[in-house]
Amino acid sequence: MRLLKTINANVKSYIIADGFYYVGYSVVNAFLSILITSKITGGRLDMVGYAISYYMFVRALTEIPISRWTKKFSLLTKRNIIAYSYIFYGVLIFLLGHSTQLWHIFFIQTLVGLLDAMAYPIKWTIFTKIVDKGNEELEWGLEDIASTLLPAIFTALAGIVSSRFGLEYAFLLFAILLVVSGLTFFLIKQNGKLNLETVLSTNQKETLKNIVGVFKENKIQFQISGGLAAIIYGAERPLYDIDIEVYKKDIPKVRELFRKNISKDFYHFLEKFFIENQDLVKTKVYLAGESYAGKYIPAIAKYILEMKKY
């Protein structure tokens, strides 16, 4: 119990939700083979392999294109996508248990493949954001235990339910658990008690304020990611920098904007410096830097020369 106190509430919700998801995802295929061979008109054992293989192809071929679309969404929107996907997933599994024709199976496998292709990548995006820094092994370990132990328990339970009440009731059980998984994802929330005054240093607050101001002024869409996003969603971790994402199409515009702003700020610094140090007005100015300075030092030098002041 003492270990659980070190885990934030969002990680706990995620682990529970993902455990219930894996019950439906990893166990249902075993019962699908029974369904096809015993309940489906024209169902044969080879059709089980075709149906499962078909689902995997649908998922594999659509995962990258869909993830390119979902990457632009905020963490909260991604959470909602997962939640609604798994609720719908549960409905599909319930319908799967009542299928009578092979085309029913393949149609549902198409939808399930698309749902997994959409939800699976962003699911791990969320977990990596909310996991606590320094507590990764424990939290990843608990996630793995939940996604292994819950399927083990409910596989046995589904076998009992199927033998006593019928195969469709086993699918009903899987459907309920997937709906519960989706609903549990809604428990992942932003940290409503977060106080940026205590999280950010004075320099970080000023930097964030200036950057956000530039983005809003130039109507550039952005979202906060990295360490600050993780803290917003309850993770306990030190904050070393602030990561902000923009659309790929806006990157050249952002690059140019910040070159201008850095140059302007440095120029104003020089102005104030020489006003306060009149004896240095005729001193030559040399600019030097390393690493990424190779990007902004030329821009600063160009701006100063354009102003023709020094």
Sine and cosine of phi, psi and omega as CSV:
sin_phi,cos_phi,sin_psi,cos_psi,sin_omega,cos_omega
0.00,0.00,-0.55,0.83,0.01,-1.00
-0.90,0.43,-0.59,0.81,0.03,-1.00
-0.90,0.44,-0.63,0.77,-0.03,-1.00
-0.90,0.44,-0.45,0.89,0.00,-1.00
-0.93,0.37,-0.34,0.94,0.00,-1.00
-1.00,0.09,-0.06,1.00,-0.06,-1.00
-0.97,-0.24,0.77,-0.64,-0.01,-1.00
-0.95,0.31,0.35,-0.94,-0.13,-0.99
-0.88,0.47,-0.57,0.82,0.00,-1.00
-0.91,0.41,-0.63,0.78,0.03,-1.00
-0.91,0.41,-0.66,0.75,0.03,-1.00
-0.87,0.49,-0.71,0.70,0.01,-1.00
-0.88,0.47,-0.67,0.74,-0.01,-1.00
-0.88,0.47,-0.72,0.69,-0.05,-1.00
-0.88,0.48,-0.69,0.72,0.02,-1.00
-0.90,0.44,-0.74,0.67,-0.02,-1.00
-0.87,0.49,-0.69,0.72,-0.04,-1.00
-0.93,0.36,-0.57,0.82,0.06,-1.00
-0.87,0.49,-0.71,0.71,0.03,-1.00
-0.92,0.39,-0.57,0.82,0.05,-1.00
-0.88,0.48,-0.71,0.70,-0.06,-1.00
-0.92,0.39,-0.37,0.93,0.10,-1.00
-0.88,0.48,-0.76,0.66,0.01,-1.00
-0.94,0.33,-0.67,0.74,-0.10,-1.00
-0.93,0.36,-0.74,0.67,-0.15,-0.99
-1.00,-0.03,-0.32,0.95,-0.10,-1.00
-0.98,-0.18,-0.51,0.86,-0.16,-0.99
-0.88,0.48,-0.50,0.87,-0.02,-1.00
-0.89,0.46,-0.56,0.83,0.03,-1.00
-0.89,0.46,-0.65,0.76,0.00,-1.00
-0.99,0.16,-0.38,0.92,0.07,-1.00
-0.90,0.44,-0.61,0.79,0.01,-1.00
-0.89,0.46,-0.63,0.78,0.04,-1.00
-0.93,0.38,-0.67,0.75,-0.01,-1.00
-0.87,0.50,-0.74,0.67,-0.06,-1.00
-0.91,0.41,-0.69,0.72,-0.08,-1.00
-0.98,0.20,-0.36,0.93,-0.07,-1.00
-0.92,-0.39,-0.38,0.93,-0.12,-0.99
-0.89,-0.46,-0.33,0.95,-0.13,-0.99
-1.00,-0.09,0.72,-0.69,0.04,-1.00
-0.90,0.43,0.84,-0.54,-0.02,-1.00
0.98,0.21,0.17,0.98,-0.03,-1.00
-0.95,0.30,0.77,-0.64,0.03,-1.00
-0.79,-0.61,0.23,-0.97,-0.04,-1.00
-0.90,0.44,-0.58,0.81,0.01,-1.00
-0.92,0.39,-0.44,0.90,0.03,-1.00
-0.92,0.39,-0.45,0.90,0.07,-1.00
-0.88,0.47,-0.74,0.67,0.03,-1.00
-0.89,0.46,-0.65,0.76,0.01,-1.00
-0.90,0.44,-0.68,0.74,-0.04,-1.00
-0.91,0.42,-0.69,0.72,0.00,-1.00
-0.94,0.35,-0.67,0.75,0.03,-1.00
-0.89,0.46,-0.65,0.76,0.01,-1.00
-0.88,0.48,-0.71,0.70,0.05,-1.00
-0.84,0.54,-0.70,0.71,-0.04,-1.00
-0.91,0.42,-0.63,0.78,0.03,-1.00
-0.91,0.41,-0.69,0.72,0.02,-1.00
-0.85,0.52,-0.73,0.68,-0.03,-1.00
-0.90,0.43,-0.73,0.68,-0.07,-1.00
-0.91,0.42,-0.62,0.79,-0.07,-1.00
-0.98,0.21,-0.36,0.93,-0.06,-1.00
-0.95,-0.31,-0.15,0.99,-0.11,-0.99
-0.90,0.43,-0.72,0.69,-0.02,-1.00
-0.93,0.37,-0.75,0.66,0.04,-1.00
-0.85,0.53,-0.65,0.76,0.00,-1.00
-0.93,0.36,-0.63,0.77,-0.02,-1.00
-0.92,0.40,-0.49,0.87,0.07,-1.00
-0.92,0.39,-0.47,0.88,0.03,-1.00
-0.99,0.15,-0.67,0.74,-0.09,-1.00
-0.98,0.21,-0.29,0.96,-0.09,-1.00
-0.91,0.42,-0.34,0.94,-0.04,-1.00
-0.99,0.16,-0.16,0.99,-0.08,-1.00
-0.99,0.11,0.42,-0.91,0.07,-1.00
-0.95,0.32,0.24,-0.97,-0.01,-1.00
-0.88,0.47,-0.59,0.81,0.00,-1.00
-0.92,0.38,-0.64,0.77,0.05,-1.00
-0.92,0.40,-0.65,0.76,0.04,-1.00
-0.89,0.45,-0.64,0.77,0.07,-1.00
-0.86,0.52,-0.69,0.73,-0.01,-1.00
-0.91,0.41,-0.61,0.79,0.04,-1.00
-0.87,0.49,-0.71,0.70,0.01,-1.00
-0.89,0.46,-0.73,0.68,-0.06,-1.00
-0.86,0.51,-0.77,0.63,-0.02,-1.00
-0.93,0.37,-0.56,0.83,0.04,-1.00
-0.88,0.48,-0.69,0.72,-0.05,-1.00
-0.96,0.26,-0.50,0.87,0.11,-0.99
-0.91,0.42,-0.71,0.70,0.04,-1.00
-0.91,0.41,-0.60,0.80,0.07,-1.00
-0.83,0.56,-0.70,0.71,0.02,-1.00
-0.88,0.48,-0.66,0.75,0.04,-1.00
-0.88,0.47,-0.67,0.75,0.00,-1.00
-0.91,0.42,-0.63,0.77,0.02,-1.00
-0.91,0.42,-0.61,0.79,0.07,-1.00
-0.88,0.48,-0.71,0.71,0.02,-1.00
-0.91,0.41,-0.56,0.83,0.03,-1.00
-0.86,0.51,-0.64,0.77,0.00,-1.00
-0.92,0.39,-0.26,0.97,0.00,-1.00
-0.93,-0.36,0.23,0.97,0.01,-1.00
-0.93,0.36,0.54,-0.84,0.03,-1.00
-0.80,-0.60,-0.26,0.97,-0.04,-1.00
-0.83,-0.56,0.44,-0.90,0.00,-1.00
-0.89,0.46,-0.59,0.81,-0.02,-1.00
-0.91,0.42,-0.47,0.88,0.09,-1.00
-0.87,0.50,-0.71,0.70,-0.04,-1.00
-0.88,0.48,-0.76,0.65,-0.08,-1.00
-0.94,0.34,-0.56,0.83,0.05,-1.00
-0.91,0.42,-0.71,0.70,0.01,-1.00
-0.92,0.39,-0.62,0.79,0.05,-1.00
-0.89,0.46,-0.54,0.84,0.06,-1.00
-0.89,0.45,-0.76,0.65,-0.02,-1.00
-0.91,0.41,-0.66,0.75,0.01,-1.00
-0.90,0.43,-0.65,0.76,0.03,-1.00
-0.88,0.47,-0.66,0.75,0.02,-1.00
-0.92,0.39,-0.64,0.77,0.02,-1.00
-0.90,0.44,-0.69,0.72,0.02,-1.00
-0.92,0.40,-0.61,0.79,0.02,-1.00
-0.89,0.46,-0.53,0.85,0.00,-1.00
-0.99,0.14,-0.69,0.72,-0.15,-0.99
-0.99,0.10,-0.54,0.84,-0.17,-0.99
-0.89,0.45,-0.76,0.65,-0.01,-1.00
-0.89,0.45,-0.68,0.73,-0.06,-1.00
-0.96,0.28,-0.36,0.93,0.07,-1.00
-0.88,0.47,-0.69,0.72,-0.01,-1.00
-0.97,0.26,-0.47,0.88,0.12,-0.99
-0.86,0.52,-0.71,0.70,-0.01,-1.00
-0.90,0.43,-0.70,0.72,-0.06,-1.00
-0.90,0.44,-0.66,0.75,0.00,-1.00
-0.92,0.39,-0.40,0.92,0.04,-1.00
-0.98,0.21,-0.60,0.80,-0.15,-0.99
-1.00,-0.08,-0.22,0.98,-0.04,-1.00
-0.90,0.44,0.58,-0.81,-0.04,-1.00
-0.99,0.16,0.76,-0.64,0.02,-1.00
-0.90,0.44,0.77,-0.64,-0.02,-1.00
1.00,0.02,-0.12,0.99,-0.02,-1.00
-0.85,-0.53,0.32,0.95,-0.13,-0.99
-0.88,0.47,-0.71,0.71,-0.06,-1.00
-0.87,0.50,-0.70,0.72,0.01,-1.00
-0.89,0.45,-0.74,0.67,-0.10,-0.99
-0.95,0.31,-0.63,0.78,0.11,-0.99
-0.91,0.41,-0.62,0.79,0.02,-1.00
-0.89,0.45,-0.70,0.72,0.02,-1.00
-0.91,0.42,-0.60,0.80,0.05,-1.00
-0.88,0.47,-0.68,0.74,0.00,-1.00
-0.92,0.38,-0.64,0.77,0.02,-1.00
-0.89,0.45,-0.71,0.71,-0.01,-1.00
-0.89,0.45,-0.65,0.76,-0.04,-1.00
-0.98,0.20,-0.08,1.00,0.10,-0.99
-0.96,-0.29,-0.69,0.72,-0.08,-1.00
-0.95,0.32,-0.70,0.72,0.00,-1.00
-0.89,0.46,-0.70,0.71,0.10,-1.00
-0.86,0.50,-0.60,0.80,0.02,-1.00
-0.88,0.47,-0.69,0.73,-0.02,-1.00
-0.93,0.38,-0.74,0.67,-0.11,-0.99
-0.98,0.19,-0.32,0.95,0.14,-0.99
-0.90,0.44,-0.74,0.67,0.04,-1.00
-0.89,0.46,-0.68,0.73,0.00,-1.00
-0.90,0.43,-0.65,0.76,0.01,-1.00
-0.91,0.43,-0.57,0.82,0.06,-1.00
-0.89,0.45,-0.67,0.74,0.03,-1.00
-0.91,0.41,-0.72,0.70,-0.01,-1.00
-0.87,0.48,-0.69,0.72,-0.03,-1.00
-0.90,0.44,-0.67,0.74,-0.04,-1.00
-0.95,0.30,-0.49,0.87,-0.06,-1.00
-1.00,-0.03,-0.60,0.80,-0.13,-0.99
-0.89,-0.46,-0.31,0.95,-0.02,-1.00
0.85,-0.52,0.42,-0.91,-0.10,-1.00
-0.89,0.45,-0.57,0.82,-0.05,-1.00
-0.90,0.44,-0.44,0.90,0.02,-1.00
-0.97,0.26,-0.48,0.88,0.10,-0.99
-0.91,0.41,-0.66,0.75,0.05,-1.00
-0.92,0.38,-0.56,0.83,0.08,-1.00
-0.88,0.47,-0.66,0.75,0.04,-1.00
-0.88,0.48,-0.72,0.70,0.03,-1.00
-0.88,0.47,-0.65,0.76,-0.01,-1.00
-0.88,0.47,-0.70,0.72,0.00,-1.00
-0.88,0.47,-0.68,0.73,-0.03,-1.00
-0.91,0.41,-0.59,0.80,0.05,-1.00
-0.93,0.36,-0.61,0.79,0.08,-1.00
-0.90,0.44,-0.67,0.74,0.05,-1.00
-0.88,0.48,-0.64,0.77,0.05,-1.00
-0.86,0.51,-0.75,0.67,0.01,-1.00
-0.87,0.48,-0.69,0.73,0.00,-1.00
-0.91,0.41,-0.59,0.80,-0.01,-1.00
-0.92,0.40,-0.53,0.85,0.04,-1.00
-0.88,0.48,-0.45,0.89,0.03,-1.00
-0.91,0.40,-0.27,0.96,0.00,-1.00
-0.97,0.25,-0.25,0.97,0.05,-1.00
-0.97,0.26,0.89,-0.46,-0.12,-0.99
-0.71,-0.70,0.29,-0.96,0.14,-0.99
-0.94,0.35,0.43,-0.90,0.01,-1.00
-0.97,0.25,0.99,-0.17,-0.05,-1.00
-0.92,0.39,-0.33,0.94,-0.03,-1.00
-1.00,-0.09,0.09,1.00,-0.06,-1.00
-0.90,0.44,0.78,-0.63,0.04,-1.00
-0.90,-0.44,0.96,-0.29,-0.04,-1.00
-0.88,0.47,-0.38,0.93,0.03,-1.00
-0.89,0.46,-0.54,0.84,-0.02,-1.00
-1.00,-0.06,-0.37,0.93,-0.04,-1.00
-1.00,0.10,-0.65,0.76,-0.09,-1.00
-0.98,-0.17,0.58,-0.82,0.13,-0.99
-0.97,0.25,0.18,-0.98,0.01,-1.00
-0.86,0.52,-0.70,0.72,0.00,-1.00
-0.90,0.43,-0.66,0.75,0.00,-1.00
-0.90,0.43,-0.64,0.77,0.02,-1.00
-0.90,0.44,-0.70,0.71,0.00,-1.00
-0.91,0.41,-0.66,0.75,0.01,-1.00
-0.89,0.46,-0.74,0.68,0.00,-1.00
-0.88,0.47,-0.68,0.74,0.01,-1.00
-0.87,0.49,-0.69,0.72,-0.02,-1.00
-0.93,0.38,-0.69,0.72,-0.02,-1.00
-0.90,0.43,-0.74,0.67,0.02,-1.00
-0.87,0.49,-0.63,0.78,0.03,-1.00
-0.87,0.49,-0.70,0.72,0.02,-1.00
-0.89,0.45,-0.69,0.72,0.00,-1.00
-0.88,0.47,-0.72,0.70,-0.03,-1.00
-0.92,0.40,-0.66,0.75,-0.01,-1.00
-0.88,0.47,-0.56,0.83,-0.04,-1.00
-0.98,-0.21,0.20,0.98,0.07,-1.00
0.81,0.59,0.73,0.68,0.05,-1.00
-0.98,-0.22,0.84,-0.54,0.02,-1.00
-0.97,0.26,0.62,-0.78,-0.04,-1.00
-0.49,-0.87,0.26,-0.97,0.17,-0.99
-0.56,-0.83,0.59,-0.81,0.02,-1.00
-0.98,0.21,0.71,-0.70,0.01,-1.00
-0.73,-0.69,-0.27,-0.96,0.05,-1.00
0.91,0.41,-0.55,-0.84,-0.11,-0.99
-0.88,0.47,-0.65,0.76,-0.03,-1.00
-0.93,0.38,-0.63,0.77,0.06,-1.00
-0.88,0.47,-0.64,0.76,0.02,-1.00
-0.89,0.46,-0.67,0.74,0.02,-1.00
-0.91,0.42,-0.64,0.77,0.03,-1.00
-0.86,0.52,-0.54,0.84,0.00,-1.00
-0.99,-0.13,0.37,0.93,0.21,-0.98
0.99,-0.14,-0.08,1.00,-0.02,-1.00
-0.94,0.33,0.55,-0.84,0.07,-1.00
-0.98,-0.21,0.96,-0.28,0.01,-1.00
-0.37,-0.93,0.49,-0.87,0.04,-1.00
-0.94,0.34,0.49,-0.87,-0.02,-1.00
-0.94,-0.33,0.92,-0.38,-0.02,-1.00
-0.98,-0.18,-0.49,0.87,0.01,-1.00
-0.48,-0.88,0.11,-0.99,0.00,-1.00
-0.88,-0.48,0.87,-0.49,0.01,-1.00
-0.98,-0.20,0.77,-0.64,0.03,-1.00
-0.76,-0.65,0.76,-0.65,-0.02,-1.00
-0.97,-0.24,0.60,-0.80,0.10,-0.99
-0.76,-0.65,0.24,-0.97,0.06,-1.00
-0.91,0.42,0.53,-0.85,-0.03,-1.00
-0.84,0.55,-0.62,0.79,-0.03,-1.00
-0.90,0.43,-0.38,0.93,-0.05,-1.00
-1.00,-0.05,-0.12,0.99,-0.08,-1.00
-0.86,0.52,-0.74,0.68,0.03,-1.00
-0.86,0.51,-0.63,0.78,0.01,-1.00
-0.91,0.41,-0.68,0.73,0.01,-1.00
-0.90,0.43,-0.69,0.73,0.00,-1.00
-0.86,0.52,-0.71,0.70,-0.02,-1.00
-0.93,0.37,-0.64,0.76,0.02,-1.00
-0.86,0.51,-0.70,0.71,-0.07,-1.00
-0.98,0.22,-0.46,0.89,0.14,-0.99
-0.89,0.46,-0.69,0.72,0.01,-1.00
-0.91,0.42,-0.70,0.72,-0.04,-1.00
-0.92,0.39,-0.66,0.75,0.04,-1.00
-0.89,0.45,-0.69,0.72,0.00,-1.00
-0.88,0.47,-0.70,0.71,-0.01,-1.00
-0.90,0.44,-0.70,0.72,0.01,-1.00
-0.89,0.45,-0.66,0.75,-0.01,-1.00
-0.92,0.39,-0.61,0.79,0.03,-1.00
-0.89,0.46,-0.69,0.72,0.03,-1.00
-0.90,0.43,-0.57,0.82,0.07,-1.00
-0.89,0.46,-0.70,0.71,0.01,-1.00
-0.88,0.48,-0.67,0.74,0.03,-1.00
-0.84,0.55,-0.78,0.63,-0.01,-1.00
-0.90,0.44,-0.62,0.78,-0.02,-1.00
-0.88,0.48,-0.73,0.69,-0.04,-1.00
-0.97,0.26,-0.46,0.89,0.10,-1.00
-0.90,0.43,-0.64,0.77,-0.02,-1.00
-1.00,0.10,-0.23,0.97,0.00,-1.00
-0.75,-0.66,0.94,0.34,-0.09,-1.00
-0.86,0.51,-0.49,0.87,-0.02,-1.00
-0.94,0.35,-0.21,0.98,-0.02,-1.00
-0.96,-0.27,0.11,0.99,-0.09,-1.00
-0.83,0.55,-0.61,0.79,-0.05,-1.00
-1.00,-0.02,0.10,1.00,0.02,-1.00
-0.96,0.28,0.64,-0.77,0.05,-1.00
-0.93,0.36,0.58,-0.82,0.00,-1.00
-0.96,-0.27,0.82,-0.58,0.06,-1.00
-0.91,-0.42,0.73,-0.68,0.02,-1.00
-0.93,-0.37,0.73,-0.68,0.01,-1.00
-0.55,-0.83,0.39,-0.92,0.03,-1.00
-0.17,-0.99,0.07,-1.00,0.01,-1.00
-0.73,-0.69,0.25,-0.97,0.05,-1.00
0.83,0.56,-0.86,-0.51,-0.08,-1.00
-0.93,0.38,-0.19,0.98,0.06,-1.00
-0.86,0.51,-0.38,0.92,0.06,-1.00
-0.88,0.48,-0.29,0.96,0.04,-1.00
-1.00,0.04,-0.69,0.72,-0.14,-0.99
-0.98,-0.17,-0.34,0.94,0.05,-1.00
-0.88,0.47,-0.72,0.69,0.06,-1.00
-0.87,0.49,-0.61,0.79,0.01,-1.00
-0.91,0.42,-0.65,0.76,0.03,-1.00
-0.91,0.42,-0.72,0.69,-0.01,-1.00
-0.87,0.49,-0.68,0.74,0.00,-1.00
-0.88,0.48,-0.68,0.74,-0.02,-1.00
-0.91,0.43,-0.68,0.74,-0.01,-1.00
-0.89,0.45,-0.68,0.73,0.00,-1.00
-0.91,0.42,-0.60,0.80,0.02,-1.00
-0.90,0.43,-0.56,0.83,0.01,-1.00
-0.96,0.28,-0.34,0.94,0.07,-1.00
0.80,0.60,0.68,0.74,-0.07,-1.00
-0.96,-0.27,-0.60,0.80,-0.09,-1.00
-0.83,-0.55,0.00,0.00,0.00,0.00
